[in-house]
Amino acid sequence: MKPVKFTEIFEEKNFLYLWVGQIISQFGDRLNQMALLALVYERAPGSSLKLAQLIFFIIIPVFFIGPIAGAYTDRWNRRQTMIVSDISRGLIVLLIPLFLLRSRSLLPVFPVVFLMFSITRFFLSSKLGIIPDLVSQNKLLLANSLSSTTMTTASILSLPLAGFLVVWLGVRGSFYIDSLTFFLSAGLLFMIRPFLLKEYEGLSFRIRFKHKQRRRYKESLILVGRTIEKSIKFSLWGQIKEGLTHLVRQKEIHSVFKMFFLLMAGLGAVSTVIIVFIQKSFHSVTGTKEVGLLGMFLGVGLLLGALIYGRFGQRMNKNKAISLSLFFSGILLCVSVILTERAASFPLTAISAFALGIFASPLAISLYTLLHETLPEKMRGRIFSSLEVVIHFSFLVFMFLAAILAERFHVPEVWILLCAGFLFAVCGLSQWTRPRVDRRQKLW
């Protein structure tokens, strides 16, 4: 079979519309994040706790809405679901500048953020499943590769642009532009014609197809209450219970779960505190320009680190890769914080963020690879589902702990960040020097 070229992918009009729409959508997502950060900075400057509350309402739909979204997007028309999701999010974003900015309180914003990111779960579930409907089978691998790489790159490069736009347009203007990106994305999705209908031009087939769709929708509506009830019941506590059960039975994955818990706990503790630290260190007007640029440098470092590790790290022991990555990530975090605190030099901070991304990249890659190598195929779905709950729970708990320490107990942000970096480095060093009890195991 003749290999497919990248240029041939763009001959598929449906995929081209989706691809361009998702580039616009990625920019809108980053602009939304920067505008929300600027809004918190404007209403509660230097408040780690308010940032933690904002991130809480962004993440919590993963627990409760994610399972529901997954169940229903398998039944619904994915293209229509994505269009409705984009239009709904565009209208919801408009609520913030039109009505909610009149109040000085952030409390009305949090339910809107929760609603918007709940709808996002339906959009993402549909997007992950629609590509096979848009391209032929021989182009599927290339389409997935291009989609993943482009979205990652667009996400990274959109951060500084979004940060500058917030500075230039202000919070209100940024939300208007953000709303427009959702409507543009919906317009491009509307131009997509279902792949299945493209192969059948007969009117009778179209009528039968639409009749089957209406019947499926009716059956879905009848079962909606029952499915929502079961999803809510088992989405969080059911997955936690399932994860704990497998953790007890599968002792060989205990260390991987512990490492994931440690990683997400550290990221949670750093997430809000480091934003406030950057805002204070560089005396940012809106708190977004420097955050966006540093996020770009970190993202480019993560991408480059993944490429380097994928190319040259295949023969390296994964346990050693995790240990070294954790150790150097901790050291570089401490160095970056000290440079920013002492010199307040943006170029030095940007270089250290880039280096941090390179050395941190192998950590998650190696951990997921160890799980893939260890878990039986029939258990992967349940384990990864439980893993999502564990890591998000860990992130949220330590995010709030760090924010409370900074705001209520007046612990300087620099000390919290240095402690996080120090603990990363110590854990990496201890795992490197820890003797292997059973050399037949690939895990710790």
C-alpha positions as CSV (number, residue, x, y, z in Angstrom):
1,M,0.0,0.0,0.0
2,K,1.3,3.4,-1.0
3,P,2.1,5.6,2.1
4,V,-0.2,8.5,2.7
5,K,1.4,12.0,2.6
6,F,0.5,14.8,5.0
7,T,-0.8,16.9,2.1
8,E,-3.3,14.2,1.2
9,I,-5.0,14.6,4.6
10,F,-6.1,18.2,3.6
11,E,-7.9,16.8,0.6
12,E,-10.4,15.5,3.1
13,K,-12.6,18.6,3.4
14,N,-14.4,17.3,6.5
15,F,-11.1,16.8,8.4
16,L,-9.8,20.2,7.2
17,Y,-12.8,22.0,8.7
18,L,-12.3,20.1,12.0
19,W,-8.6,20.8,12.0
20,V,-8.9,24.6,11.4
21,G,-11.8,24.8,13.9
22,Q,-9.7,23.1,16.6
23,I,-6.8,25.5,16.1
24,I,-9.2,28.4,16.6
25,S,-10.7,26.5,19.6
26,Q,-7.3,26.0,21.1
27,F,-6.6,29.7,20.9
28,G,-10.0,30.4,22.5
29,D,-9.3,28.0,25.3
30,R,-6.0,29.7,26.1
31,L,-7.6,33.2,25.8
32,N,-10.3,32.0,28.2
33,Q,-7.8,30.8,30.7
34,M,-5.8,34.1,30.5
35,A,-8.9,36.2,30.8
36,L,-10.1,34.3,33.9
37,L,-6.6,34.7,35.5
38,A,-6.7,38.4,34.8
39,L,-10.2,38.6,36.2
40,V,-9.1,36.9,39.5
41,Y,-6.0,39.2,39.6
42,E,-8.2,42.3,39.0
43,R,-10.7,41.4,41.7
44,A,-8.4,39.6,44.2
45,P,-4.8,40.5,43.5
46,G,-2.3,38.1,45.0
47,S,-4.9,35.7,46.2
48,S,-3.8,32.1,45.8
49,L,-7.1,30.9,47.4
50,K,-9.3,32.5,44.8
51,L,-7.1,31.0,42.0
52,A,-7.5,27.6,43.7
53,Q,-11.3,28.1,43.7
54,L,-11.3,28.9,40.0
55,I,-9.2,25.9,39.1
56,F,-11.5,23.7,41.3
57,F,-14.5,24.6,39.3
58,I,-12.6,24.0,36.1
59,I,-11.5,20.5,37.1
60,I,-14.5,19.2,39.1
61,P,-16.5,18.4,35.9
62,V,-14.0,15.7,35.1
63,F,-15.3,13.7,38.1
64,F,-19.1,14.2,37.7
65,I,-19.7,15.2,34.1
66,G,-17.0,13.2,32.3
67,P,-18.7,9.8,32.7
68,I,-22.1,11.2,31.7
69,A,-20.6,12.9,28.6
70,G,-18.9,9.7,27.6
71,A,-22.1,7.7,27.8
72,Y,-24.2,10.1,25.8
73,T,-21.8,11.2,23.1
74,D,-21.6,7.5,22.0
75,R,-25.4,7.7,21.4
76,W,-25.7,11.2,20.0
77,N,-24.5,12.6,16.7
78,R,-21.0,13.8,17.4
79,R,-20.9,16.6,14.9
80,Q,-24.2,18.1,16.2
81,T,-23.0,17.7,19.8
82,M,-19.8,19.6,19.1
83,I,-21.8,22.4,17.3
84,V,-24.3,22.7,20.1
85,S,-21.4,22.6,22.7
86,D,-19.5,25.4,20.9
87,I,-22.5,27.6,20.5
88,S,-23.5,27.0,24.2
89,R,-20.0,27.9,25.4
90,G,-19.9,31.0,23.3
91,L,-23.1,32.2,24.8
92,I,-22.0,31.3,28.3
93,V,-18.7,33.2,27.9
94,L,-20.8,36.3,26.8
95,L,-22.5,36.2,30.2
96,I,-19.3,37.2,31.9
97,P,-18.6,40.6,30.3
98,L,-22.3,41.5,29.8
99,F,-23.6,40.8,33.3
100,L,-21.1,39.3,35.7
101,L,-18.4,42.0,35.5
102,R,-20.9,44.5,37.0
103,S,-20.3,42.8,40.3
104,R,-17.1,43.1,42.2
105,S,-17.5,39.6,43.6
106,L,-16.1,36.5,41.9
107,L,-18.8,34.3,43.3
108,P,-21.2,34.6,40.3
109,V,-18.3,33.6,38.0
110,F,-17.6,30.2,39.5
111,P,-20.9,28.5,38.6
112,V,-20.6,29.9,35.0
113,V,-17.1,28.4,34.8
114,F,-18.4,25.1,36.1
115,L,-21.2,25.1,33.5
116,M,-18.8,26.0,30.7
117,F,-16.3,23.3,31.5
118,S,-19.1,20.8,32.0
119,I,-20.2,21.4,28.4
120,T,-16.5,21.1,27.4
121,R,-16.5,17.5,28.6
122,F,-19.3,16.7,25.9
123,F,-17.3,18.5,23.3
124,L,-14.0,16.7,24.0
125,S,-15.7,13.3,24.2
126,S,-17.3,13.9,20.7
127,K,-14.0,15.2,19.2
128,L,-12.1,12.2,20.3
129,G,-14.6,9.9,18.5
130,I,-15.4,11.8,15.3
131,I,-12.1,11.6,13.3
132,P,-12.8,8.0,12.1
133,D,-16.1,9.3,10.6
134,L,-14.3,12.1,8.6
135,V,-11.3,10.3,6.9
136,S,-10.8,7.0,5.1
137,Q,-9.3,4.1,6.9
138,N,-5.8,4.4,5.3
139,K,-5.5,8.1,6.4
140,L,-6.7,7.5,10.0
141,L,-3.3,7.1,11.7
142,L,-1.9,10.2,9.9
143,A,-5.0,12.2,10.8
144,N,-4.7,11.4,14.5
145,S,-1.0,12.2,14.5
146,L,-1.5,15.5,12.8
147,S,-4.4,16.4,15.0
148,S,-2.5,15.6,18.2
149,T,0.7,17.4,17.2
150,T,-1.0,20.4,15.8
151,M,-3.3,20.8,18.9
152,T,-0.3,20.6,21.2
153,T,1.7,23.1,19.2
154,A,-1.3,25.5,18.9
155,S,-1.9,25.3,22.6
156,I,1.7,26.2,23.4
157,L,2.0,29.0,20.9
158,S,-1.5,30.5,21.8
159,L,-0.4,31.1,25.5
160,P,1.7,34.2,24.9
161,L,-0.6,35.6,22.2
162,A,-3.6,35.2,24.6
163,G,-1.6,36.9,27.4
164,F,-0.8,39.9,25.2
165,L,-4.4,40.2,24.0
166,V,-5.6,40.4,27.6
167,V,-3.2,43.2,28.3
168,W,-4.2,45.0,25.1
169,L,-8.0,44.5,25.1
170,G,-8.6,44.2,28.8
171,V,-10.6,41.5,30.6
172,R,-14.0,42.5,29.0
173,G,-12.7,42.6,25.5
174,S,-10.9,39.3,25.9
175,F,-14.1,37.5,26.8
176,Y,-15.8,39.0,23.7
177,I,-13.0,37.6,21.5
178,D,-13.1,34.3,23.3
179,S,-16.9,34.0,22.6
180,L,-16.3,34.8,19.0
181,T,-13.8,31.9,18.7
182,F,-16.4,29.4,19.9
183,F,-18.9,30.7,17.2
184,L,-16.2,30.5,14.5
185,S,-15.4,26.9,15.5
186,A,-19.1,26.0,15.4
187,G,-19.4,27.5,11.9
188,L,-16.5,25.3,10.6
189,L,-18.0,22.3,12.3
190,F,-21.4,23.1,10.6
191,M,-19.6,22.8,7.2
192,I,-18.7,19.2,7.9
193,R,-20.8,16.6,6.1
194,P,-21.0,13.2,7.7
195,F,-18.6,10.7,6.2
196,L,-21.3,8.0,6.1
197,L,-23.7,10.1,4.0
198,K,-20.9,11.0,1.6
199,E,-20.8,7.4,0.3
200,Y,-24.6,7.2,-0.2
201,E,-26.2,9.9,-2.3
202,G,-29.6,8.3,-2.5
203,L,-32.5,10.3,-1.0
204,S,-34.1,7.2,0.4
205,F,-31.0,6.3,2.4
206,R,-30.9,9.9,3.8
207,I,-34.5,9.5,5.0
208,R,-33.9,6.1,6.6
209,F,-30.6,7.4,8.2
210,K,-32.4,10.4,9.7
211,H,-35.3,8.2,10.9
212,K,-32.9,5.9,12.7
213,Q,-31.2,8.9,14.3
214,R,-34.6,10.3,15.6
215,R,-35.4,6.8,17.0
216,R,-32.0,6.6,18.7
217,Y,-32.5,10.1,20.2
218,K,-35.9,9.1,21.5
219,E,-34.5,6.0,23.1
220,S,-31.7,8.0,24.6
221,L,-34.1,10.5,26.2
222,I,-36.1,7.7,27.7
223,L,-32.9,6.3,29.4
224,V,-31.4,9.7,30.3
225,G,-32.6,9.9,33.9
226,R,-31.6,6.4,34.6
227,T,-28.1,6.8,33.1
228,I,-27.5,10.1,34.8
229,E,-28.4,8.7,38.1
230,K,-26.0,5.7,37.7
231,S,-23.3,7.9,36.3
232,I,-23.4,10.3,39.2
233,K,-23.5,7.5,41.7
234,F,-20.5,5.7,40.3
235,S,-18.5,8.5,38.6
236,L,-16.5,9.5,41.6
237,W,-16.9,7.1,44.5
238,G,-17.4,4.1,42.3
239,Q,-14.2,4.7,40.5
240,I,-12.3,5.4,43.7
241,K,-13.6,2.2,45.2
242,E,-12.7,0.3,42.0
243,G,-9.2,1.9,42.0
244,L,-8.5,1.0,45.6
245,T,-9.6,-2.6,45.0
246,H,-7.2,-3.0,42.1
247,L,-4.5,-1.3,44.1
248,V,-4.8,-3.9,46.8
249,R,-4.8,-6.8,44.3
250,Q,-2.2,-5.5,41.9
251,K,0.8,-4.9,44.2
252,E,3.2,-4.4,41.3
253,I,1.5,-1.1,40.3
254,H,1.6,0.4,43.8
255,S,4.7,2.3,43.3
256,V,3.5,3.8,40.0
257,F,0.4,5.0,41.6
258,K,2.4,6.5,44.5
259,M,4.6,8.3,42.0
260,F,1.6,9.6,40.1
261,F,0.1,10.8,43.5
262,L,3.4,12.5,44.4
263,L,3.7,14.2,41.0
264,M,0.1,15.5,41.0
265,A,0.4,16.6,44.6
266,G,3.5,18.6,43.8
267,L,1.9,20.1,40.7
268,G,-1.2,21.0,42.7
269,A,0.8,22.7,45.4
270,V,2.7,24.7,42.7
271,S,-0.1,25.5,40.3
272,T,-1.7,28.5,42.0
273,V,1.2,29.7,44.1
274,I,3.5,30.0,41.2
275,I,1.1,32.2,39.2
276,V,0.8,34.6,42.1
277,F,4.6,34.4,42.5
278,I,5.2,35.4,38.9
279,Q,2.6,38.2,39.1
280,K,4.3,39.7,42.1
281,S,7.8,39.2,40.9
282,F,7.4,41.0,37.5
283,H,4.7,43.5,38.7
284,S,2.4,42.5,35.9
285,V,-0.5,44.8,35.0
286,T,-3.0,42.1,34.4
287,G,-1.0,39.1,35.6
288,T,-1.2,37.3,32.2
289,K,1.6,38.4,29.8
290,E,4.5,36.9,31.8
291,V,2.4,33.8,32.8
292,G,1.5,33.2,29.1
293,L,5.1,33.6,27.9
294,L,6.6,31.4,30.6
295,G,3.9,28.8,29.9
296,M,5.0,28.8,26.3
297,F,8.6,28.3,27.2
298,L,7.7,25.4,29.5
299,G,5.4,23.9,26.9
300,V,8.1,24.0,24.2
301,G,10.5,22.4,26.6
302,L,8.0,19.6,27.4
303,L,7.5,19.0,23.6
304,L,11.2,19.0,22.9
305,G,11.9,16.7,25.9
306,A,9.3,14.2,24.7
307,L,10.9,14.1,21.2
308,I,14.4,13.7,22.6
309,Y,13.3,11.0,25.1
310,G,11.3,9.2,22.5
311,R,14.3,9.1,20.2
312,F,17.1,8.3,22.5
313,G,15.6,7.1,25.7
314,Q,14.2,3.7,24.5
315,R,17.1,1.7,25.8
316,M,17.2,3.6,29.2
317,N,15.8,1.9,32.2
318,K,12.5,3.6,32.9
319,N,13.0,3.6,36.7
320,K,16.2,5.5,36.3
321,A,14.6,7.9,33.8
322,I,11.8,8.6,36.3
323,S,14.3,9.2,39.2
324,L,16.6,11.5,37.1
325,S,13.6,13.4,35.7
326,L,12.2,13.9,39.2
327,F,15.5,14.9,40.7
328,F,16.5,17.5,38.0
329,S,12.9,18.8,37.8
330,G,13.1,19.6,41.5
331,I,16.5,21.2,41.2
332,L,15.5,23.3,38.2
333,L,12.3,24.4,39.9
334,C,14.3,25.7,42.9
335,V,16.9,27.4,40.6
336,S,14.1,29.1,38.6
337,V,12.4,30.3,41.8
338,I,15.7,31.7,43.3
339,L,16.6,33.4,40.0
340,T,13.2,35.0,39.8
341,E,13.2,36.1,43.4
342,R,16.8,37.5,43.4
343,A,17.2,38.9,39.9
344,A,13.6,39.3,38.6
345,S,15.1,38.7,35.2
346,F,12.5,37.4,32.7
347,P,15.0,35.9,30.2
348,L,16.7,33.9,33.0
349,T,13.3,32.7,34.3
350,A,12.2,31.8,30.7
351,I,15.4,29.7,30.1
352,S,15.0,27.9,33.4
353,A,11.3,27.2,32.5
354,F,12.4,25.8,29.1
355,A,15.0,23.5,30.8
356,L,12.5,22.4,33.4
357,G,10.1,21.3,30.6
358,I,12.9,19.3,28.9
359,F,13.8,17.4,32.1
360,A,10.2,17.0,33.4
361,S,8.9,15.5,30.1
362,P,10.2,11.9,30.6
363,L,8.5,11.6,34.0
364,A,4.9,11.1,32.9
365,I,5.9,9.3,29.7
366,S,7.8,6.6,31.6
367,L,5.1,6.2,34.2
368,Y,2.4,5.6,31.6
369,T,4.7,3.2,29.7
370,L,5.3,1.2,32.9
371,L,1.6,0.9,33.4
372,H,1.1,-0.2,29.8
373,E,3.8,-2.8,30.1
374,T,2.4,-4.2,33.4
375,L,-1.4,-4.1,33.2
376,P,-3.4,-6.9,31.5
377,E,-5.4,-5.6,28.5
378,K,-8.7,-6.3,30.2
379,M,-7.9,-4.2,33.2
380,R,-6.4,-1.1,31.5
381,G,-9.7,0.8,31.2
382,R,-10.6,0.4,34.9
383,I,-7.1,1.2,36.1
384,F,-6.7,4.3,34.0
385,S,-10.2,5.4,35.0
386,S,-9.2,5.0,38.6
387,L,-5.9,6.8,37.9
388,E,-7.7,9.8,36.6
389,V,-9.7,10.1,39.9
390,V,-6.6,9.6,42.0
391,I,-4.4,12.2,40.3
392,H,-7.1,14.9,40.0
393,F,-8.1,14.3,43.7
394,S,-4.4,14.6,44.7
395,F,-4.0,17.8,42.6
396,L,-7.1,19.5,44.1
397,V,-6.3,18.6,47.7
398,F,-2.7,19.9,47.6
399,M,-3.7,22.9,45.5
400,F,-6.0,24.1,48.3
401,L,-3.5,23.2,51.0
402,A,-0.8,25.4,49.4
403,A,-3.2,28.2,48.7
404,I,-4.4,28.2,52.3
405,L,-0.8,28.2,53.6
406,A,0.0,31.2,51.4
407,E,-3.2,33.3,52.1
408,R,-4.4,32.4,55.5
409,F,-1.1,31.6,57.2
410,H,1.0,34.1,55.2
411,V,3.6,31.6,54.2
412,P,5.7,33.3,51.4
413,E,5.1,31.8,47.9
414,V,8.8,31.4,47.4
415,W,9.1,29.0,50.4
416,I,6.2,26.9,49.2
417,L,7.8,26.6,45.7
418,L,11.2,25.8,47.1
419,C,9.8,23.1,49.4
420,A,8.0,21.5,46.5
421,G,11.2,21.6,44.4
422,F,13.3,20.2,47.3
423,L,10.8,17.3,47.9
424,F,10.8,16.4,44.2
425,A,14.6,16.3,44.2
426,V,14.8,14.3,47.4
427,C,12.2,11.8,46.2
428,G,14.1,11.4,42.9
429,L,17.4,10.8,44.6
430,S,15.9,8.3,47.1
431,Q,14.3,6.3,44.3
432,W,17.6,6.3,42.4
433,T,19.5,4.9,45.4
434,R,16.8,2.6,46.6
435,P,17.8,-1.1,46.1
436,R,15.6,-3.3,43.9
437,V,14.2,-6.2,45.9
438,D,13.0,-8.2,42.9
439,R,15.0,-7.6,39.8
440,R,12.4,-9.5,37.7
441,Q,10.0,-6.7,38.3
442,K,10.2,-3.7,36.0
443,L,8.7,-1.5,38.7
444,W,10.3,-0.1,41.8
